């Protein structure tokens, strides 16, 4: 059995960049005791600790915050976090005391287009599973400096939604540095669009043909992944490498998920049925606007999270199509009412500036999303 304390002390999968940015720039080695942020530099490695009046845990269940917190970092990774009387510091461990500042996990935006100049063309073919936006990444570009200051430490930089399969996204840190410095995961997702945008491509299409394109590519990818699994088990010959289908091996291994441009009931229903129920690929709803929240119970049952935005509110302006009885409905409120546990927010930057991700979440709360399990965060430290 794992206790809450043990859970808090286990190694965190993130790096230092997962901490609050204001604290990150203050962390250091070579200190024999508490030091102020303006006395030190960021360390390249080793072990050190940060002490703060409060740390946000943001657990799905359980404790949400710790007063009088200590966080231990070892070789660039979070090794432990807990209260001062719980965490045992390694001998000689330097401590950076940030006083009344708070520690928090870095925020992640799973729908962004500002990781580079987007110098690629995904509009030639309707399905482009081999296209990689990683080739266009520009670390530390001008559109990432404010997001980093706002605490957004990671983005999923993805293709657009003009075609049914736009290609492979890449998960990046928003810091400056080389490509290797900022890379978290490549590929980071496979982008599929099931909304209205691909209907504008070329000769124009309706959803039957779009779904045919998607199913055909997923069927090919599933078969390709199966042949590789058989080969790795010694049950078949080595398949011919197909770069345009390699991403399906990552999906089949559940190393990544499909980020799906899907926004209202009819389209989200196709997303759930085709991508998750038929093919079993990890998938998340990306947009989830209008009346799509009514499918929340289905999404929860089959394990599909909802990453919502930038349009988050259904206004009573089209009662014939969306009968809401005169009320404004928050998308996050709706998915939560339907029992979806994993609800997130996105900006679709630059549609909404990347640094306004916290505002997107606040808008979700303003329009009904219940965040009462985080209420203890606002309590004053005594």
TORKOL-4160 file (C-alpha; in steps of 0.2 Angstrom, whole numbers, padded with zeros to 4 digits, m for minus):
382
<pt num="1" X="0000" Y="0000" Z="0000"/>
<pt num="2" X="0006" Y="0017" Z="m0005"/>
<pt num="3" X="0003" Y="0031" Z="0008"/>
<pt num="4" X="0000" Y="0049" Z="0004"/>
<pt num="5" X="0017" Y="0054" Z="0011"/>
<pt num="6" X="0025" Y="0041" Z="0000"/>
<pt num="7" X="0016" Y="0046" Z="m0015"/>
<pt num="8" X="0022" Y="0064" Z="m0013"/>
<pt num="9" X="0040" Y="0058" Z="m0011"/>
<pt num="10" X="0041" Y="0047" Z="m0026"/>
<pt num="11" X="0051" Y="0054" Z="m0040"/>
<pt num="12" X="0042" Y="0066" Z="m0051"/>
<pt num="13" X="0042" Y="0062" Z="m0070"/>
<pt num="14" X="0045" Y="0081" Z="m0074"/>
<pt num="15" X="0061" Y="0091" Z="m0074"/>
<pt num="16" X="0065" Y="0107" Z="m0065"/>
<pt num="17" X="0055" Y="0116" Z="m0079"/>
<pt num="18" X="0039" Y="0109" Z="m0071"/>
<pt num="19" X="0041" Y="0121" Z="m0056"/>
<pt num="20" X="0035" Y="0138" Z="m0055"/>
<pt num="21" X="0046" Y="0149" Z="m0066"/>
<pt num="22" X="0049" Y="0163" Z="m0053"/>
<pt num="23" X="0057" Y="0149" Z="m0042"/>
<pt num="24" X="0066" Y="0141" Z="m0056"/>
<pt num="25" X="0077" Y="0156" Z="m0060"/>
<pt num="26" X="0082" Y="0156" Z="m0041"/>
<pt num="27" X="0087" Y="0138" Z="m0038"/>
<pt num="28" X="0106" Y="0135" Z="m0035"/>
<pt num="29" X="0119" Y="0124" Z="m0028"/>
<pt num="30" X="0134" Y="0128" Z="m0017"/>
<pt num="31" X="0124" Y="0135" Z="m0002"/>
<pt num="32" X="0127" Y="0129" Z="0016"/>
<pt num="33" X="0110" Y="0136" Z="0021"/>
<pt num="34" X="0095" Y="0146" Z="0016"/>
<pt num="35" X="0098" Y="0160" Z="0003"/>
<pt num="36" X="0088" Y="0173" Z="m0006"/>
<pt num="37" X="0084" Y="0172" Z="m0024"/>
<pt num="38" X="0095" Y="0186" Z="m0029"/>
<pt num="39" X="0111" Y="0178" Z="m0022"/>
<pt num="40" X="0111" Y="0162" Z="m0033"/>
<pt num="41" X="0112" Y="0155" Z="m0050"/>
<pt num="42" X="0102" Y="0141" Z="m0058"/>
<pt num="43" X="0112" Y="0124" Z="m0056"/>
<pt num="44" X="0116" Y="0112" Z="m0070"/>
<pt num="45" X="0114" Y="0097" Z="m0059"/>
<pt num="46" X="0117" Y="0089" Z="m0042"/>
<pt num="47" X="0105" Y="0090" Z="m0027"/>
<pt num="48" X="0097" Y="0105" Z="m0019"/>
<pt num="49" X="0081" Y="0110" Z="m0010"/>
<pt num="50" X="0068" Y="0124" Z="m0011"/>
<pt num="51" X="0058" Y="0130" Z="0004"/>
<pt num="52" X="0042" Y="0140" Z="0001"/>
<pt num="53" X="0027" Y="0145" Z="0011"/>
<pt num="54" X="0016" Y="0135" Z="0000"/>
<pt num="55" X="0017" Y="0121" Z="m0013"/>
<pt num="56" X="0003" Y="0117" Z="m0025"/>
<pt num="57" X="0001" Y="0098" Z="m0028"/>
<pt num="58" X="m0014" Y="0098" Z="m0039"/>
<pt num="59" X="m0017" Y="0079" Z="m0037"/>
<pt num="60" X="m0032" Y="0072" Z="m0045"/>
<pt num="61" X="m0037" Y="0065" Z="m0028"/>
<pt num="62" X="m0030" Y="0069" Z="m0011"/>
<pt num="63" X="m0021" Y="0084" Z="m0004"/>
<pt num="64" X="m0020" Y="0099" Z="m0015"/>
<pt num="65" X="m0007" Y="0110" Z="m0006"/>
<pt num="66" X="0006" Y="0110" Z="0007"/>
<pt num="67" X="0010" Y="0124" Z="0019"/>
<pt num="68" X="0028" Y="0126" Z="0024"/>
<pt num="69" X="0034" Y="0116" Z="0009"/>
<pt num="70" X="0051" Y="0109" Z="0005"/>
<pt num="71" X="0055" Y="0102" Z="m0013"/>
<pt num="72" X="0070" Y="0092" Z="m0016"/>
<pt num="73" X="0078" Y="0092" Z="m0034"/>
<pt num="74" X="0091" Y="0078" Z="m0039"/>
<pt num="75" X="0100" Y="0079" Z="m0055"/>
<pt num="76" X="0086" Y="0091" Z="m0063"/>
<pt num="77" X="0072" Y="0080" Z="m0057"/>
<pt num="78" X="0059" Y="0082" Z="m0043"/>
<pt num="79" X="0064" Y="0069" Z="m0030"/>
<pt num="80" X="0052" Y="0073" Z="m0016"/>
<pt num="81" X="0040" Y="0086" Z="m0010"/>
<pt num="82" X="0032" Y="0088" Z="0007"/>
<pt num="83" X="0031" Y="0098" Z="0023"/>
<pt num="84" X="0046" Y="0104" Z="0032"/>
<pt num="85" X="0044" Y="0091" Z="0046"/>
<pt num="86" X="0041" Y="0076" Z="0033"/>
<pt num="87" X="0055" Y="0078" Z="0020"/>
<pt num="88" X="0073" Y="0072" Z="0025"/>
<pt num="89" X="0086" Y="0083" Z="0017"/>
<pt num="90" X="0102" Y="0074" Z="0011"/>
<pt num="91" X="0117" Y="0078" Z="0021"/>
<pt num="92" X="0125" Y="0095" Z="0015"/>
<pt num="93" X="0110" Y="0099" Z="0004"/>
<pt num="94" X="0109" Y="0117" Z="0000"/>
<pt num="95" X="0092" Y="0126" Z="0003"/>
<pt num="96" X="0085" Y="0140" Z="m0007"/>
<pt num="97" X="0072" Y="0149" Z="0004"/>
<pt num="98" X="0059" Y="0159" Z="m0007"/>
<pt num="99" X="0049" Y="0164" Z="0008"/>
<pt num="100" X="0031" Y="0169" Z="0004"/>
<pt num="101" X="0033" Y="0163" Z="m0014"/>
<pt num="102" X="0023" Y="0148" Z="m0019"/>
<pt num="103" X="0029" Y="0133" Z="m0029"/>
<pt num="104" X="0018" Y="0125" Z="m0042"/>
<pt num="105" X="0019" Y="0113" Z="m0057"/>
<pt num="106" X="0022" Y="0121" Z="m0073"/>
<pt num="107" X="0006" Y="0123" Z="m0084"/>
<pt num="108" X="0005" Y="0113" Z="m0100"/>
<pt num="109" X="m0005" Y="0119" Z="m0116"/>
<pt num="110" X="m0010" Y="0104" Z="m0127"/>
<pt num="111" X="m0015" Y="0114" Z="m0142"/>
<pt num="112" X="m0002" Y="0127" Z="m0148"/>
<pt num="113" X="0004" Y="0133" Z="m0165"/>
<pt num="114" X="0018" Y="0145" Z="m0159"/>
<pt num="115" X="0032" Y="0133" Z="m0156"/>
<pt num="116" X="0040" Y="0139" Z="m0173"/>
<pt num="117" X="0036" Y="0148" Z="m0189"/>
<pt num="118" X="0025" Y="0134" Z="m0196"/>
<pt num="119" X="0036" Y="0133" Z="m0211"/>
<pt num="120" X="0027" Y="0118" Z="m0218"/>
<pt num="121" X="0013" Y="0114" Z="m0230"/>
<pt num="122" X="0000" Y="0101" Z="m0223"/>
<pt num="123" X="m0013" Y="0105" Z="m0236"/>
<pt num="124" X="m0007" Y="0095" Z="m0251"/>
<pt num="125" X="m0014" Y="0078" Z="m0246"/>
<pt num="126" X="m0029" Y="0075" Z="m0234"/>
<pt num="127" X="m0019" Y="0062" Z="m0224"/>
<pt num="128" X="m0001" Y="0066" Z="m0218"/>
<pt num="129" X="0003" Y="0055" Z="m0204"/>
<pt num="130" X="0022" Y="0056" Z="m0208"/>
<pt num="131" X="0022" Y="0075" Z="m0208"/>
<pt num="132" X="0032" Y="0082" Z="m0193"/>
<pt num="133" X="0031" Y="0100" Z="m0186"/>
<pt num="134" X="0047" Y="0096" Z="m0176"/>
<pt num="135" X="0056" Y="0101" Z="m0192"/>
<pt num="136" X="0050" Y="0119" Z="m0189"/>
<pt num="137" X="0053" Y="0121" Z="m0170"/>
<pt num="138" X="0061" Y="0137" Z="m0165"/>
<pt num="139" X="0066" Y="0137" Z="m0147"/>
<pt num="140" X="0064" Y="0152" Z="m0137"/>
<pt num="141" X="0055" Y="0162" Z="m0151"/>
<pt num="142" X="0047" Y="0178" Z="m0147"/>
<pt num="143" X="0029" Y="0171" Z="m0144"/>
<pt num="144" X="0036" Y="0160" Z="m0130"/>
<pt num="145" X="0044" Y="0173" Z="m0119"/>
<pt num="146" X="0028" Y="0179" Z="m0111"/>
<pt num="147" X="0020" Y="0161" Z="m0109"/>
<pt num="148" X="0036" Y="0156" Z="m0099"/>
<pt num="149" X="0035" Y="0171" Z="m0088"/>
<pt num="150" X="0016" Y="0166" Z="m0085"/>
<pt num="151" X="0021" Y="0149" Z="m0079"/>
<pt num="152" X="0017" Y="0139" Z="m0095"/>
<pt num="153" X="0032" Y="0128" Z="m0096"/>
<pt num="154" X="0027" Y="0116" Z="m0109"/>
<pt num="155" X="0017" Y="0116" Z="m0125"/>
<pt num="156" X="0011" Y="0103" Z="m0138"/>
<pt num="157" X="0015" Y="0111" Z="m0154"/>
<pt num="158" X="0004" Y="0104" Z="m0168"/>
<pt num="159" X="m0001" Y="0105" Z="m0186"/>
<pt num="160" X="m0016" Y="0114" Z="m0191"/>
<pt num="161" X="m0034" Y="0107" Z="m0195"/>
<pt num="162" X="m0035" Y="0110" Z="m0213"/>
<pt num="163" X="m0034" Y="0092" Z="m0217"/>
<pt num="164" X="m0040" Y="0076" Z="m0209"/>
<pt num="165" X="m0023" Y="0070" Z="m0203"/>
<pt num="166" X="m0012" Y="0085" Z="m0201"/>
<pt num="167" X="0004" Y="0076" Z="m0195"/>
<pt num="168" X="0014" Y="0074" Z="m0179"/>
<pt num="169" X="0015" Y="0086" Z="m0165"/>
<pt num="170" X="0030" Y="0088" Z="m0154"/>
<pt num="171" X="0030" Y="0092" Z="m0135"/>
<pt num="172" X="0041" Y="0106" Z="m0130"/>
<pt num="173" X="0047" Y="0116" Z="m0116"/>
<pt num="174" X="0045" Y="0135" Z="m0118"/>
<pt num="175" X="0063" Y="0139" Z="m0112"/>
<pt num="176" X="0077" Y="0145" Z="m0123"/>
<pt num="177" X="0091" Y="0133" Z="m0129"/>
<pt num="178" X="0094" Y="0120" Z="m0143"/>
<pt num="179" X="0081" Y="0108" Z="m0150"/>
<pt num="180" X="0088" Y="0095" Z="m0138"/>
<pt num="181" X="0086" Y="0107" Z="m0123"/>
<pt num="182" X="0068" Y="0110" Z="m0126"/>
<pt num="183" X="0062" Y="0093" Z="m0132"/>
<pt num="184" X="0051" Y="0083" Z="m0121"/>
<pt num="185" X="0043" Y="0070" Z="m0133"/>
<pt num="186" X="0044" Y="0068" Z="m0152"/>
<pt num="187" X="0032" Y="0064" Z="m0158"/>
<pt num="188" X="0020" Y="0071" Z="m0145"/>
<pt num="189" X="0004" Y="0067" Z="m0154"/>
<pt num="190" X="m0004" Y="0063" Z="m0170"/>
<pt num="191" X="m0016" Y="0078" Z="m0176"/>
<pt num="192" X="m0033" Y="0073" Z="m0183"/>
<pt num="193" X="m0046" Y="0085" Z="m0188"/>
<pt num="194" X="m0064" Y="0080" Z="m0189"/>
<pt num="195" X="m0072" Y="0097" Z="m0188"/>
<pt num="196" X="m0078" Y="0108" Z="m0203"/>
<pt num="197" X="m0061" Y="0115" Z="m0208"/>
<pt num="198" X="m0056" Y="0100" Z="m0219"/>
<pt num="199" X="m0072" Y="0102" Z="m0228"/>
<pt num="200" X="m0064" Y="0117" Z="m0236"/>
<pt num="201" X="m0050" Y="0107" Z="m0244"/>
<pt num="202" X="m0048" Y="0105" Z="m0263"/>
<pt num="203" X="m0064" Y="0099" Z="m0271"/>
<pt num="204" X="m0073" Y="0100" Z="m0254"/>
<pt num="205" X="m0079" Y="0085" Z="m0244"/>
<pt num="206" X="m0092" Y="0080" Z="m0232"/>
<pt num="207" X="m0090" Y="0069" Z="m0217"/>
<pt num="208" X="m0093" Y="0052" Z="m0224"/>
<pt num="209" X="m0078" Y="0054" Z="m0236"/>
<pt num="210" X="m0067" Y="0062" Z="m0222"/>
<pt num="211" X="m0071" Y="0048" Z="m0210"/>
<pt num="212" X="m0066" Y="0036" Z="m0224"/>
<pt num="213" X="m0049" Y="0045" Z="m0226"/>
<pt num="214" X="m0046" Y="0043" Z="m0207"/>
<pt num="215" X="m0052" Y="0025" Z="m0206"/>
<pt num="216" X="m0041" Y="0020" Z="m0221"/>
<pt num="217" X="m0025" Y="0028" Z="m0213"/>
<pt num="218" X="m0029" Y="0021" Z="m0196"/>
<pt num="219" X="m0032" Y="0004" Z="m0203"/>
<pt num="220" X="m0015" Y="0004" Z="m0212"/>
<pt num="221" X="m0006" Y="0010" Z="m0196"/>
<pt num="222" X="m0014" Y="m0003" Z="m0185"/>
<pt num="223" X="m0009" Y="m0017" Z="m0197"/>
<pt num="224" X="0009" Y="m0009" Z="m0199"/>
<pt num="225" X="0011" Y="m0009" Z="m0180"/>
<pt num="226" X="0004" Y="m0027" Z="m0178"/>
<pt num="227" X="0017" Y="m0033" Z="m0191"/>
<pt num="228" X="0031" Y="m0025" Z="m0181"/>
<pt num="229" X="0024" Y="m0033" Z="m0165"/>
<pt num="230" X="0024" Y="m0050" Z="m0173"/>
<pt num="231" X="0042" Y="m0047" Z="m0179"/>
<pt num="232" X="0048" Y="m0042" Z="m0161"/>
<pt num="233" X="0040" Y="m0058" Z="m0154"/>
<pt num="234" X="0049" Y="m0068" Z="m0167"/>
<pt num="235" X="0033" Y="m0073" Z="m0176"/>
<pt num="236" X="0036" Y="m0064" Z="m0193"/>
<pt num="237" X="0048" Y="m0056" Z="m0204"/>
<pt num="238" X="0055" Y="m0039" Z="m0202"/>
<pt num="239" X="0042" Y="m0027" Z="m0210"/>
<pt num="240" X="0048" Y="m0014" Z="m0223"/>
<pt num="241" X="0050" Y="0003" Z="m0214"/>
<pt num="242" X="0037" Y="0016" Z="m0218"/>
<pt num="243" X="0041" Y="0033" Z="m0211"/>
<pt num="244" X="0023" Y="0039" Z="m0214"/>
<pt num="245" X="0016" Y="0025" Z="m0203"/>
<pt num="246" X="0029" Y="0024" Z="m0189"/>
<pt num="247" X="0018" Y="0036" Z="m0178"/>
<pt num="248" X="0005" Y="0022" Z="m0177"/>
<pt num="249" X="0018" Y="0011" Z="m0167"/>
<pt num="250" X="0019" Y="0025" Z="m0154"/>
<pt num="251" X="0000" Y="0026" Z="m0153"/>
<pt num="252" X="m0002" Y="0007" Z="m0152"/>
<pt num="253" X="0010" Y="0007" Z="m0138"/>
<pt num="254" X="0001" Y="0021" Z="m0129"/>
<pt num="255" X="0016" Y="0032" Z="m0129"/>
<pt num="256" X="0007" Y="0046" Z="m0137"/>
<pt num="257" X="m0011" Y="0051" Z="m0140"/>
<pt num="258" X="m0022" Y="0058" Z="m0155"/>
<pt num="259" X="m0025" Y="0076" Z="m0152"/>
<pt num="260" X="m0042" Y="0078" Z="m0161"/>
<pt num="261" X="m0049" Y="0094" Z="m0168"/>
<pt num="262" X="m0067" Y="0090" Z="m0164"/>
<pt num="263" X="m0080" Y="0102" Z="m0157"/>
<pt num="264" X="m0099" Y="0098" Z="m0157"/>
<pt num="265" X="m0110" Y="0083" Z="m0153"/>
<pt num="266" X="m0110" Y="0075" Z="m0170"/>
<pt num="267" X="m0092" Y="0077" Z="m0173"/>
<pt num="268" X="m0086" Y="0072" Z="m0156"/>
<pt num="269" X="m0097" Y="0057" Z="m0157"/>
<pt num="270" X="m0087" Y="0052" Z="m0173"/>
<pt num="271" X="m0071" Y="0055" Z="m0163"/>
<pt num="272" X="m0076" Y="0044" Z="m0149"/>
<pt num="273" X="m0083" Y="0030" Z="m0160"/>
<pt num="274" X="m0069" Y="0029" Z="m0173"/>
<pt num="275" X="m0053" Y="0034" Z="m0165"/>
<pt num="276" X="m0056" Y="0026" Z="m0148"/>
<pt num="277" X="m0070" Y="0012" Z="m0149"/>
<pt num="278" X="m0066" Y="0005" Z="m0167"/>
<pt num="279" X="m0047" Y="0007" Z="m0166"/>
<pt num="280" X="m0043" Y="0008" Z="m0148"/>
<pt num="281" X="m0030" Y="0022" Z="m0150"/>
<pt num="282" X="m0027" Y="0034" Z="m0135"/>
<pt num="283" X="m0037" Y="0050" Z="m0139"/>
<pt num="284" X="m0041" Y="0067" Z="m0132"/>
<pt num="285" X="m0055" Y="0079" Z="m0137"/>
<pt num="286" X="m0047" Y="0095" Z="m0142"/>
<pt num="287" X="m0059" Y="0110" Z="m0142"/>
<pt num="288" X="m0075" Y="0101" Z="m0136"/>
<pt num="289" X="m0086" Y="0116" Z="m0139"/>
<pt num="290" X="m0105" Y="0119" Z="m0141"/>
<pt num="291" X="m0116" Y="0104" Z="m0136"/>
<pt num="292" X="m0101" Y="0091" Z="m0136"/>
<pt num="293" X="m0102" Y="0090" Z="m0117"/>
<pt num="294" X="m0117" Y="0080" Z="m0118"/>
<pt num="295" X="m0106" Y="0065" Z="m0123"/>
<pt num="296" X="m0095" Y="0067" Z="m0108"/>
<pt num="297" X="m0102" Y="0051" Z="m0099"/>
<pt num="298" X="m0097" Y="0041" Z="m0115"/>
<pt num="299" X="m0080" Y="0050" Z="m0115"/>
<pt num="300" X="m0077" Y="0046" Z="m0097"/>
<pt num="301" X="m0082" Y="0028" Z="m0099"/>
<pt num="302" X="m0070" Y="0024" Z="m0113"/>
<pt num="303" X="m0056" Y="0035" Z="m0106"/>
<pt num="304" X="m0055" Y="0050" Z="m0117"/>
<pt num="305" X="m0050" Y="0067" Z="m0108"/>
<pt num="306" X="m0057" Y="0084" Z="m0113"/>
<pt num="307" X="m0045" Y="0098" Z="m0117"/>
<pt num="308" X="m0056" Y="0113" Z="m0120"/>
<pt num="309" X="m0055" Y="0129" Z="m0129"/>
<pt num="310" X="m0053" Y="0142" Z="m0135"/>
<pt num="311" X="m0072" Y="0143" Z="m0137"/>
<pt num="312" X="m0078" Y="0139" Z="m0120"/>
<pt num="313" X="m0096" Y="0145" Z="m0118"/>
<pt num="314" X="m0111" Y="0141" Z="m0128"/>
<pt num="315" X="m0122" Y="0157" Z="m0129"/>
<pt num="316" X="m0141" Y="0156" Z="m0132"/>
<pt num="317" X="m0139" Y="0164" Z="m0149"/>
<pt num="318" X="m0145" Y="0149" Z="m0160"/>
<pt num="319" X="m0159" Y="0141" Z="m0150"/>
<pt num="320" X="m0165" Y="0131" Z="m0165"/>
<pt num="321" X="m0148" Y="0122" Z="m0166"/>
<pt num="322" X="m0143" Y="0122" Z="m0148"/>
<pt num="323" X="m0158" Y="0124" Z="m0137"/>
<pt num="324" X="m0151" Y="0130" Z="m0120"/>
<pt num="325" X="m0167" Y="0137" Z="m0113"/>
<pt num="326" X="m0159" Y="0155" Z="m0113"/>
<pt num="327" X="m0144" Y="0151" Z="m0102"/>
<pt num="328" X="m0126" Y="0152" Z="m0106"/>
<pt num="329" X="m0117" Y="0135" Z="m0104"/>
<pt num="330" X="m0099" Y="0133" Z="m0100"/>
<pt num="331" X="m0091" Y="0118" Z="m0109"/>
<pt num="332" X="m0080" Y="0113" Z="m0094"/>
<pt num="333" X="m0096" Y="0114" Z="m0083"/>
<pt num="334" X="m0105" Y="0102" Z="m0095"/>
<pt num="335" X="m0091" Y="0089" Z="m0096"/>
<pt num="336" X="m0089" Y="0089" Z="m0077"/>
<pt num="337" X="m0107" Y="0087" Z="m0075"/>
<pt num="338" X="m0106" Y="0072" Z="m0086"/>
<pt num="339" X="m0093" Y="0064" Z="m0075"/>
<pt num="340" X="m0077" Y="0068" Z="m0085"/>
<pt num="341" X="m0062" Y="0068" Z="m0072"/>
<pt num="342" X="m0048" Y="0074" Z="m0084"/>
<pt num="343" X="m0053" Y="0091" Z="m0090"/>
<pt num="344" X="m0040" Y="0103" Z="m0096"/>
<pt num="345" X="m0040" Y="0120" Z="m0106"/>
<pt num="346" X="m0030" Y="0126" Z="m0121"/>
<pt num="347" X="m0028" Y="0142" Z="m0130"/>
<pt num="348" X="m0026" Y="0136" Z="m0149"/>
<pt num="349" X="m0012" Y="0150" Z="m0148"/>
<pt num="350" X="m0010" Y="0161" Z="m0157"/>
<pt num="351" X="m0030" Y="0161" Z="m0158"/>
<pt num="352" X="m0029" Y="0166" Z="m0139"/>
<pt num="353" X="m0011" Y="0172" Z="m0134"/>
<pt num="354" X="m0001" Y="0158" Z="m0126"/>
<pt num="355" X="0001" Y="0167" Z="m0110"/>
<pt num="356" X="m0017" Y="0168" Z="m0107"/>
<pt num="357" X="m0019" Y="0149" Z="m0103"/>
<pt num="358" X="m0023" Y="0153" Z="m0085"/>
<pt num="359" X="m0036" Y="0165" Z="m0090"/>
<pt num="360" X="m0044" Y="0151" Z="m0101"/>
<pt num="361" X="m0045" Y="0140" Z="m0085"/>
<pt num="362" X="m0052" Y="0155" Z="m0075"/>
<pt num="363" X="m0066" Y="0157" Z="m0088"/>
<pt num="364" X="m0070" Y="0139" Z="m0086"/>
<pt num="365" X="m0073" Y="0142" Z="m0068"/>
<pt num="366" X="m0082" Y="0158" Z="m0071"/>
<pt num="367" X="m0095" Y="0148" Z="m0081"/>
<pt num="368" X="m0098" Y="0134" Z="m0069"/>
<pt num="369" X="m0083" Y="0123" Z="m0068"/>
<pt num="370" X="m0082" Y="0117" Z="m0050"/>
<pt num="371" X="m0064" Y="0119" Z="m0043"/>
<pt num="372" X="m0069" Y="0118" Z="m0025"/>
<pt num="373" X="m0057" Y="0104" Z="m0021"/>
<pt num="374" X="m0043" Y="0117" Z="m0024"/>
<pt num="375" X="m0051" Y="0128" Z="m0011"/>
<pt num="376" X="m0037" Y="0126" Z="0002"/>
<pt num="377" X="m0025" Y="0134" Z="m0010"/>
<pt num="378" X="m0032" Y="0151" Z="m0006"/>
<pt num="379" X="m0030" Y="0149" Z="0013"/>
<pt num="380" X="m0018" Y="0161" Z="0021"/>
<pt num="381" X="m0002" Y="0153" Z="0027"/>
<pt num="382" X="m0001" Y="0154" Z="0046"/>
